[in-house]
Amino acid sequence: MIGRLLTLLLLCLLAPASAGATTGRADFGFHQRPGAEVPMDAPLWDQNGHAVHLRDIVRMRPTILALGYYHCPNLCGVVRDDLLHALSLSGLKPNQYSLIVLSIDPSETRVDAASAEHADLARYPVPGAESAWHYLLGPASSVRGIAAAVGFPYRYDAELKQFLHPTGLVFLNTTGRVSGYLLGVGYAPGDLKSGIIRAGKGGIEKAAAPVLLLCFHFDPNTGRYTLAIAKVLQLAGLLTVLILVATVGFALRRERLR
């Protein structure tokens, strides 16, 4: 419950101050496409430099697809860490699912992918994870095709040298179709497990409530998208105050009832 409240408050704090500041931003939210087929034969490479196709991975198990990039200075690392933390608490075993982390940055190399894998396995030493977690990259045409299929828009900002893109996860069933989405951040272990089970059975979930949480925050004073770190800190303080007020109020109410 608190996690969901945190996410909602985060979205409120990240909301732009004026309608003019939102111009074009909605285009970079997830365009959900339940049941859409992902290009399974698009050429990619794994963290070891080996040529792979999604078909090689997805046909074996239900799959979580996390799009982003390894050198992202904003939310990509938060999303991946949140995902792996929730997976570690979900009760799922690595032989029950596959995880694909796919870079949208064509300049990244297998060294970047291998470094991300090494860091994640060191932080979450889950037995068997090395065979279930796949850190991929590929030519722009392949990645664009996969991203378009799941409704993941992105654009490179040459001035900032960063990508603008949404945050969230995509579940794929074993036939390579979109089974469902988890949008934003703050993933509950139970939601991940439900998504994997549904995808494993070939189920297709209807589109989730839209969430516009991007890897950048638009600053109308500079005209740029930057991570709203200050607002996240404001959120943490506000949430702490709300929890304290609610706790004290509940205790006083119980005391009056007695």
C-alpha positions in Angstrom: 0.0 0.0 0.0 2.8 2.4 1.0 4.7 1.5 -2.2 1.7 2.4 -4.4 1.2 5.7 -2.4 4.8 6.5 -3.0 4.5 5.9 -6.7 1.3 8.1 -6.9 3.0 10.9 -5.0 6.1 10.6 -7.2 3.9 11.0 -10.3 2.3 14.1 -8.7 5.6 15.7 -7.9 7.0 14.9 -11.4 3.9 16.4 -13.1 4.7 19.6 -15.0 3.6 23.0 -13.7 1.8 24.0 -16.9 0.2 22.4 -19.9 2.8 24.0 -22.2 5.5 22.0 -20.5 3.9 18.8 -21.5 4.0 19.3 -25.2 5.2 16.1 -26.8 5.8 14.3 -23.5 2.7 12.0 -23.7 4.2 10.7 -27.0 6.9 9.1 -24.9 4.7 7.1 -22.6 4.2 3.4 -23.2 1.7 2.8 -26.1 0.4 -0.5 -24.7 -0.2 -3.2 -27.3 -1.4 -6.4 -25.5 -1.2 -9.4 -27.8 1.2 -7.7 -30.3 3.8 -10.0 -31.8 7.5 -9.1 -31.2 10.0 -9.6 -34.1 11.5 -12.8 -32.8 14.2 -13.1 -35.5 15.7 -9.6 -35.2 19.5 -10.0 -35.0 21.0 -9.1 -31.5 24.1 -9.8 -29.5 24.4 -10.9 -25.9 26.9 -9.8 -23.2 29.4 -12.3 -24.4 29.3 -11.0 -28.0 27.4 -14.0 -29.3 24.7 -13.6 -31.9 21.2 -14.3 -30.6 17.6 -13.9 -31.5 14.7 -13.3 -29.2 13.3 -16.7 -30.4 16.3 -18.4 -28.7 15.3 -17.0 -25.3 11.5 -16.4 -25.4 10.5 -19.8 -26.7 11.8 -21.5 -23.6 10.1 -19.5 -20.8 7.8 -16.5 -20.2 9.9 -13.5 -20.4 10.3 -10.0 -18.8 11.6 -7.4 -21.2 13.3 -4.3 -19.8 14.2 -1.7 -22.3 16.7 1.1 -21.4 20.4 1.5 -21.7 23.4 0.6 -19.5 24.9 4.0 -19.2 21.6 5.8 -18.4 22.2 8.5 -15.8 18.6 8.5 -14.7 16.0 5.9 -14.0 17.1 2.9 -16.0 19.4 1.6 -13.2 16.6 2.3 -10.7 14.1 0.3 -12.8 16.5 -2.7 -13.1 17.5 -2.7 -9.5 13.8 -2.5 -8.4 13.0 -5.3 -10.8 15.7 -7.6 -9.5 14.9 -6.8 -5.9 11.2 -7.7 -6.5 12.2 -10.9 -8.4 14.4 -11.9 -5.4 11.4 -11.7 -3.2 8.8 -13.2 -5.6 9.6 -16.8 -4.9 10.2 -17.3 -8.7 13.1 -19.5 -9.6 15.3 -18.6 -12.6 14.2 -21.8 -14.4 10.6 -20.4 -14.4 11.3 -17.2 -16.4 13.7 -15.4 -18.6 14.8 -11.8 -18.2 15.9 -9.7 -21.2 17.6 -6.3 -20.6 17.9 -4.7 -24.0 19.9 -1.5 -24.7 18.3 1.1 -26.9 21.7 2.8 -27.3 23.4 1.6 -30.5 26.8 2.9 -29.3 26.9 0.6 -26.3 29.0 -2.6 -26.6 29.1 -6.0 -25.1 31.5 -4.7 -22.5 28.8 -2.4 -21.2 26.3 -5.3 -21.2 28.8 -7.6 -19.4 29.6 -4.9 -16.8 25.8 -4.6 -16.1 25.4 -8.3 -15.8 28.4 -8.6 -13.4 27.1 -5.8 -11.2 23.6 -7.3 -11.0 24.8 -10.8 -10.3 27.1 -9.5 -7.5 24.2 -7.5 -6.0 21.6 -10.3 -6.4 23.5 -13.6 -6.4 20.5 -15.7 -7.3 21.5 -19.4 -8.1 20.9 -20.0 -11.8 20.4 -16.4 -12.7 23.3 -16.4 -15.0 21.4 -18.6 -17.4 18.1 -16.8 -17.1 19.2 -13.1 -17.2 20.2 -11.9 -20.7 21.9 -8.6 -21.3 21.4 -7.7 -25.0 22.2 -5.1 -27.5 21.9 -4.8 -31.3 21.8 -2.7 -34.4 19.4 0.2 -34.3 17.0 -1.4 -36.8 16.5 -4.5 -34.6 16.1 -2.6 -31.4 13.7 -0.1 -33.0 11.6 -2.9 -34.4 11.3 -4.6 -31.0 10.6 -1.3 -29.2 7.9 -0.4 -31.7 6.2 -3.8 -31.3 5.8 -3.4 -27.6 5.0 0.3 -27.8 8.2 1.7 -26.3 9.0 5.1 -27.9 12.4 6.7 -27.4 14.5 9.5 -28.8 18.1 10.6 -28.4 18.7 14.2 -27.3 22.0 15.2 -28.9 22.4 18.2 -26.7 22.0 16.4 -23.5 23.5 13.2 -24.8 20.7 11.2 -23.2 17.6 9.2 -24.3 14.1 10.2 -23.6 11.9 7.1 -22.9 9.2 5.7 -20.6 9.8 3.4 -17.7 8.2 0.0 -17.1 8.4 -3.6 -18.0 6.9 -5.8 -20.7 5.8 -9.5 -20.2 6.1 -11.8 -23.3 4.6 -15.2 -23.5 6.4 -18.1 -25.1 5.1 -17.4 -28.6 6.6 -13.9 -28.5 3.4 -11.9 -27.9 2.9 -9.1 -25.4 1.2 -10.6 -22.4 1.1 -7.5 -20.2 2.8 -4.5 -18.7 4.1 -3.2 -15.4 4.4 0.6 -15.8 6.5 3.1 -13.9 8.6 1.9 -10.9 7.9 0.3 -7.5 7.3 -3.3 -8.6 5.5 -5.6 -6.2 6.9 -9.2 -6.0 3.4 -10.5 -6.3 2.7 -8.5 -9.5 5.9 -9.8 -11.1 4.9 -13.4 -10.2 1.4 -12.9 -11.5 2.7 -11.5 -14.8 5.1 -14.4 -15.3 2.4 -17.0 -14.5 0.0 -15.4 -16.8 2.6 -15.1 -19.6 3.5 -18.8 -19.1 -0.1 -19.8 -19.7 -0.3 -17.7 -22.8 -2.6 -15.2 -21.2 -3.1 -11.6 -22.5 -3.9 -9.0 -20.0 -5.8 -5.9 -21.0 -3.9 -2.6 -21.1 -3.0 -1.2 -17.6 -3.9 2.3 -16.5 -1.5 4.6 -18.3 1.4 6.0 -16.3 3.5 8.8 -17.7 6.8 8.4 -15.8 9.7 9.2 -18.1 13.4 8.9 -17.6 13.6 12.7 -17.8 11.7 15.5 -16.2 11.0 18.7 -18.2 12.3 21.9 -16.6 10.4 24.8 -18.2 13.1 27.2 -17.0 15.8 25.5 -19.1 13.6 23.8 -21.7 15.4 20.5 -20.9 14.5 17.1 -19.5 16.4 16.4 -16.3 15.9 13.8 -13.5 13.8 15.5 -10.8 16.1 14.5 -7.9 15.0 17.4 -5.8 11.4 16.5 -6.2 12.1 12.9 -5.3 13.7 14.1 -2.1 10.7 16.3 -1.4 8.5 13.2 -1.9 10.5 11.2 0.6 10.1 13.9 3.2 6.4 14.4 2.4 5.8 10.6 2.6 7.6 10.4 6.0 5.4 13.2 7.4 2.2 11.6 6.1 3.1 8.3 7.6 3.9 9.9 11.0 0.6 11.9 10.9 -1.4 8.8 10.0 0.2 6.7 12.7 -0.3 9.3 15.4 -3.9 9.9 14.3 -4.7 6.2 14.3 -3.2 5.8 17.8 -5.2 8.8 19.2 -8.4 7.5 17.6 -7.9 4.1 19.2 -7.2 5.7 22.5 -10.4 7.8 22.3 -12.4 4.7 21.4 -11.1 2.9 24.5 
